[in-house]
Amino acid sequence: MLRVGLTGGIASGKSTVSLLLKEKGIPVIDSDKIARDLVQSGSEALSEIAEAFGPGVLAADGTLDRTRLGQIVFADESKRRELEGMLHPRIMAAQDRWLEQMRARGDSPVAVVDAALMIESGGWERFDRIVVVDCDESHQMARLAEREGMDEETARARLASQMPLPEKAKYADRLVDNRGSLEDLKGRVDELAAWLLDSGLAARKKSD
């Protein structure tokens, strides 16, 4: 089974690409969901976060106050790296468990892990193919303002916390350009899905 890493910058359209791939029958796991599951109330990861960043990152009901934590870590790179050090190993372990489940089921010749910080964390090296969703910074800024209601300063801080997309593109086996319309993107994802399935089937035949 072909193990594929899907990444891109914040508001680059990566989640939309994931949804379109799922519609094509390709299994995809969202690492943001993994991260949310890891910090549920009572979890070991949540306890570590509260100890490291203070009880102020917990809401009144004991859940993680993601907004407050984001304000802390995006204003201080050392704290952001501390948080990533707590979460990334756990996230990668969960990704690997899911990939093994997909391989054992044998339903698809390819499985995709969607993760924004795959390259920054070094986790990209575990995959057979890397796909990067690419767009201009101006598109990212506009989407952050529209989708998240972020002001320009906050949006730029979020962008600065990730590797610039032109740098990420250097790691890609395949780029998906998301500078156009949704219909444009759908066409490119159709091509991507065909390429992934062909590559996965070729890899399966080679291993048989």
C-alpha positions as CSV (number, residue, x, y, z in Angstrom):
1,M,0.0,0.0,0.0
2,L,1.3,3.4,-1.0
3,R,1.6,5.8,2.0
4,V,1.0,9.3,1.0
5,G,1.5,12.5,3.0
6,L,-0.7,15.5,2.1
7,T,0.4,18.9,3.3
8,G,0.3,22.6,2.6
9,G,0.1,25.9,4.5
10,I,-2.7,27.2,6.6
11,A,-5.7,28.1,4.5
12,S,-4.0,26.7,1.4
13,G,-7.0,24.4,0.6
14,K,-5.6,21.2,2.0
15,S,-8.8,20.2,3.8
16,T,-10.8,20.7,0.6
17,V,-8.4,18.4,-1.3
18,S,-8.8,15.8,1.5
19,L,-12.6,15.9,1.2
20,L,-12.4,15.6,-2.6
21,L,-10.0,12.6,-2.4
22,K,-12.4,10.9,0.1
23,E,-15.2,11.4,-2.5
24,K,-13.0,9.4,-4.9
25,G,-12.9,6.6,-2.4
26,I,-9.3,7.2,-1.2
27,P,-9.0,6.8,2.6
28,V,-7.7,10.0,4.3
29,I,-7.0,10.7,7.9
30,D,-7.0,14.3,9.3
31,S,-4.2,14.9,11.7
32,D,-6.1,17.9,13.2
33,K,-8.7,15.5,14.3
34,I,-6.1,13.2,15.8
35,A,-4.7,16.2,17.7
36,R,-8.2,17.1,19.0
37,D,-8.8,13.5,20.2
38,L,-5.4,13.5,21.9
39,V,-6.3,16.5,24.1
40,Q,-9.7,15.4,25.2
41,S,-10.6,15.9,28.9
42,G,-8.7,13.5,31.2
43,S,-6.0,12.7,28.6
44,E,-2.3,12.5,29.4
45,A,-1.5,15.1,26.7
46,L,-4.0,17.6,28.1
47,S,-2.5,17.2,31.6
48,E,1.0,17.8,30.2
49,I,-0.2,20.9,28.4
50,A,-1.9,22.3,31.5
51,E,1.2,21.7,33.5
52,A,3.5,23.4,30.9
53,F,1.3,26.4,30.0
54,G,-0.7,26.9,33.2
55,P,-4.4,26.2,34.1
56,G,-5.4,29.3,32.1
57,V,-5.4,27.1,28.9
58,L,-8.2,25.1,30.4
59,A,-11.9,26.1,30.0
60,A,-14.3,26.1,32.9
61,D,-15.4,22.6,32.0
62,G,-11.9,21.2,32.0
63,T,-11.5,21.1,28.2
64,L,-8.7,22.7,26.3
65,D,-9.2,26.4,25.5
66,R,-7.7,26.2,22.0
67,T,-8.0,30.0,21.5
68,R,-6.0,30.8,24.6
69,L,-3.4,28.2,23.9
70,G,-3.1,29.5,20.4
71,Q,-2.5,33.1,21.7
72,I,0.3,31.8,23.8
73,V,2.2,29.6,21.3
74,F,1.8,31.8,18.3
75,A,3.3,34.7,20.2
76,D,6.4,32.7,21.4
77,E,8.2,30.3,19.1
78,S,9.9,28.4,22.0
79,K,6.5,27.7,23.6
80,R,5.1,26.6,20.2
81,R,8.0,24.2,19.8
82,E,7.4,22.9,23.3
83,L,3.8,22.2,22.5
84,E,4.8,20.5,19.2
85,G,7.3,18.3,21.1
86,M,4.4,17.1,23.3
87,L,2.0,16.4,20.4
88,H,3.9,15.5,17.3
89,P,5.2,12.1,18.5
90,R,1.8,11.1,19.6
91,I,0.2,12.3,16.4
92,M,2.7,10.4,14.3
93,A,2.2,7.2,16.3
94,A,-1.6,7.5,15.7
95,Q,-1.0,8.1,12.0
96,D,1.2,5.0,11.8
97,R,-1.5,2.9,13.6
98,W,-4.1,4.0,11.1
99,L,-1.9,3.3,8.1
100,E,-1.2,-0.2,9.4
101,Q,-5.0,-0.7,9.8
102,M,-5.5,0.5,6.2
103,R,-2.8,-1.8,4.9
104,A,-4.2,-4.8,6.8
105,R,-7.7,-4.2,5.5
106,G,-6.4,-4.1,1.9
107,D,-9.3,-2.1,0.6
108,S,-7.3,0.5,-1.2
109,P,-3.8,0.6,-2.9
110,V,-3.2,4.0,-1.3
111,A,-3.9,5.8,2.0
112,V,-3.4,9.5,2.7
113,V,-2.4,11.3,5.9
114,D,-3.4,15.0,5.9
115,A,-1.0,17.0,8.2
116,A,-0.1,20.7,8.1
117,L,3.2,20.4,9.8
118,M,4.4,17.1,8.2
119,I,7.6,18.7,6.7
120,E,8.4,20.9,9.7
121,S,8.1,17.9,12.1
122,G,10.3,15.6,9.9
123,G,7.4,13.2,9.6
124,W,7.3,13.5,5.8
125,E,10.2,11.0,5.6
126,R,7.9,8.1,6.6
127,F,5.8,8.4,3.4
128,D,6.2,7.0,-0.1
129,R,4.8,10.2,-1.8
130,I,4.4,13.8,-0.7
131,V,1.6,16.0,-2.1
132,V,1.7,19.7,-1.4
133,V,-1.3,22.0,-1.9
134,D,0.1,25.3,-3.2
135,C,-1.3,28.8,-3.4
136,D,-0.3,32.4,-3.0
137,E,0.1,34.1,0.4
138,S,-2.5,36.6,-0.7
139,H,-5.0,33.8,-1.1
140,Q,-4.1,32.4,2.4
141,M,-4.5,35.8,4.0
142,A,-7.9,36.3,2.3
143,R,-9.2,32.9,3.4
144,L,-8.0,33.4,7.0
145,A,-9.8,36.7,7.2
146,E,-13.0,35.2,5.6
147,R,-13.0,31.8,7.3
148,E,-11.5,32.6,10.8
149,G,-12.2,36.3,11.0
150,M,-8.5,37.0,11.7
151,D,-7.0,40.4,11.5
152,E,-3.9,40.9,9.3
153,E,-1.4,40.8,12.2
154,T,-2.8,37.5,13.6
155,A,-3.0,35.9,10.1
156,R,0.6,36.9,9.4
157,A,1.7,35.4,12.7
158,R,0.0,32.1,11.8
159,L,1.6,32.0,8.4
160,A,5.0,32.8,9.9
161,S,4.7,29.8,12.2
162,Q,4.9,27.4,9.3
163,M,7.4,26.8,6.5
164,P,6.7,29.1,3.5
165,L,4.8,27.2,0.8
166,P,7.6,27.8,-1.8
167,E,9.9,25.8,0.6
168,K,7.4,23.1,1.1
169,A,6.9,22.7,-2.6
170,K,10.5,21.6,-2.9
171,Y,9.6,18.4,-1.0
172,A,6.6,17.5,-3.2
173,D,6.4,14.6,-5.5
174,R,3.2,16.3,-6.7
175,L,1.9,19.9,-6.4
176,V,-1.8,20.7,-6.4
177,D,-2.2,24.4,-7.5
178,N,-5.1,26.0,-5.6
179,R,-5.0,29.5,-7.0
180,G,-8.2,29.2,-9.0
181,S,-11.8,28.3,-8.5
182,L,-13.3,25.3,-6.7
183,E,-14.1,23.8,-10.1
184,D,-10.4,24.2,-11.1
185,L,-9.4,22.5,-7.9
186,K,-11.8,19.6,-8.5
187,G,-10.2,19.0,-11.9
188,R,-6.7,18.9,-10.4
189,V,-7.8,16.6,-7.6
190,D,-9.3,14.2,-10.2
191,E,-5.9,14.1,-11.8
192,L,-4.2,13.6,-8.4
193,A,-6.5,10.8,-7.5
194,A,-5.9,9.0,-10.7
195,W,-2.1,9.4,-10.2
196,L,-2.2,8.1,-6.7
197,L,-4.3,5.1,-7.5
198,D,-2.1,4.2,-10.5
199,S,1.0,4.6,-8.3
200,G,-0.5,2.5,-5.6
201,L,-1.5,-0.3,-7.9
202,A,1.9,-0.3,-9.5
203,A,3.6,-0.5,-6.0
204,R,1.2,-3.3,-5.1
205,K,2.1,-5.3,-8.2
206,K,5.8,-4.7,-7.6
207,S,5.5,-6.1,-4.1
208,D,3.5,-9.2,-5.1
